[in-house]
Amino acid sequence: MRDRDEIEALLARAAIADRAAFDDLYSRTSAKLFGVVLRVLNDRASSEDVLQEVYVRIWRNAGRYNANGLNPMTWLITVARNAAIDRLRRQKTQPTGDVDVDDVALADPAPTPEAEMLRGAERAQIVACFDELEAQRAEAVRRAYLEGETYADLSARFDVPVNTMRTWLRRSLLKLKECLSR
């Protein structure tokens, strides 16, 4: 049995509240989903919290997964990514509260000159790779992965079907990955 089929079977069993299947699903997928959440949030503690929320969502909604030929990992990754984006949006809208001067570190938060030089070189490489993409596709990638827009938002903005937007993003990310590895 292929890994994909096994994950689909575990989701089906989790949908009927099979805890052993859910434990197995967690052990097979948690590292990948944690990586997805961590890339969005860039904070380990928040990512661990969100990962817990993700698996609560999966437990509650496993019955909604429909084995329609799509990879079940795609569904799981979408749940994780959306939960991480939701957390980002909540963080942006929450007030920061009063800060006591004694609680603030006095270290200079500015990057060192060496770090700034490396960041500049990486930025230049990323900009060059984005320039290799078609303008609309580059804009869609920026809006999806830097600003957290959903597939539905992007498909409406660019007046294309949602599945076309998914294809744009997937192919664009593959091109970026190839470019950055040169």
Backbone hydrogen bonds, N-H to C=O, Kabsch-Sander energy under -0.5 kcal/mol:
donor,donor_aa,acceptor,acceptor_aa,energy
6,E,2,R,-2.3
7,I,3,D,-2.5
8,E,4,R,-2.3
9,A,5,D,-2.4
10,L,6,E,-2.4
11,L,7,I,-2.4
12,A,8,E,-2.3
13,R,9,A,-2.3
14,A,10,L,-2.5
15,A,11,L,-2.0
16,I,12,A,-0.6
16,I,13,R,-0.7
17,A,14,A,-2.0
18,D,13,R,-1.9
19,R,17,A,-1.0
22,F,18,D,-2.0
23,D,19,R,-2.7
24,D,20,A,-2.1
25,L,21,A,-2.7
26,Y,22,F,-2.7
27,S,23,D,-2.4
28,R,24,D,-1.9
29,T,25,L,-1.7
30,S,26,Y,-2.7
33,L,29,T,-2.4
34,F,30,S,-2.7
35,G,31,A,-2.0
36,V,32,K,-1.8
37,V,33,L,-2.4
38,L,34,F,-2.9
39,R,35,G,-2.1
40,V,36,V,-1.4
41,L,37,V,-2.8
42,N,38,L,-2.8
47,S,43,D,-2.4
48,E,44,R,-2.3
49,D,45,A,-1.9
50,V,46,S,-2.7
51,L,47,S,-2.5
52,Q,48,E,-1.7
53,E,49,D,-1.9
54,V,50,V,-2.7
55,Y,51,L,-2.2
56,V,52,Q,-1.7
57,R,53,E,-2.5
58,I,54,V,-2.7
59,W,55,Y,-2.3
60,R,56,V,-2.4
61,N,57,R,-2.3
62,A,58,I,-1.1
64,R,61,N,-2.2
65,Y,61,N,-0.6
65,Y,62,A,-1.2
67,A,65,Y,-0.6
68,N,66,N,-1.9
74,T,71,N,-0.9
75,W,71,N,-1.1
76,L,72,P,-2.3
77,I,73,M,-3.0
78,T,74,T,-2.1
79,V,75,W,-2.2
80,A,76,L,-2.3
81,R,77,I,-3.1
82,N,78,T,-2.6
83,A,79,V,-2.0
84,A,80,A,-2.2
85,I,81,R,-2.5
86,D,82,N,-2.5
87,R,83,A,-2.0
88,L,84,A,-2.3
89,R,85,I,-2.6
90,R,86,D,-2.3
91,Q,87,R,-2.5
92,K,88,L,-1.9
93,T,89,R,-1.3
94,Q,90,R,-1.2
103,D,100,D,-1.8
104,V,100,D,-0.5
104,V,101,V,-1.0
116,E,112,T,-2.6
117,M,113,P,-2.2
118,L,114,E,-2.3
119,R,115,A,-2.6
120,G,116,E,-2.1
121,A,117,M,-2.1
122,E,118,L,-2.6
123,R,119,R,-2.7
124,A,120,G,-2.3
125,Q,121,A,-2.0
126,I,122,E,-2.5
127,V,123,R,-2.9
128,A,124,A,-2.4
129,C,125,Q,-2.1
130,F,126,I,-2.6
131,D,127,V,-2.0
132,E,128,A,-0.7
132,E,129,C,-0.8
133,L,130,F,-1.3
138,A,134,E,-2.6
139,E,135,A,-2.3
140,A,136,Q,-2.3
141,V,137,R,-2.3
142,R,138,A,-2.4
143,R,139,E,-2.6
144,A,140,A,-2.4
145,Y,141,V,-2.8
146,L,142,R,-2.1
147,E,142,R,-1.2
149,E,143,R,-2.7
154,L,150,T,-2.5
155,S,151,Y,-2.9
156,A,152,A,-2.0
157,R,153,D,-2.5
158,F,154,L,-2.6
159,D,155,S,-0.6
160,V,155,S,-2.0
165,M,161,P,-2.1
166,R,162,V,-2.4
167,T,163,N,-2.1
168,W,164,T,-2.7
169,L,165,M,-2.7
170,R,166,R,-2.8
171,R,167,T,-2.7
172,S,168,W,-2.6
173,L,169,L,-2.7
174,L,170,R,-2.0
175,K,171,R,-2.2
176,L,172,S,-2.6
177,K,173,L,-2.7
178,E,174,L,-2.4
179,C,175,K,-2.6
180,L,176,L,-3.0
181,S,177,K,-1.3
182,R,179,C,-1.2
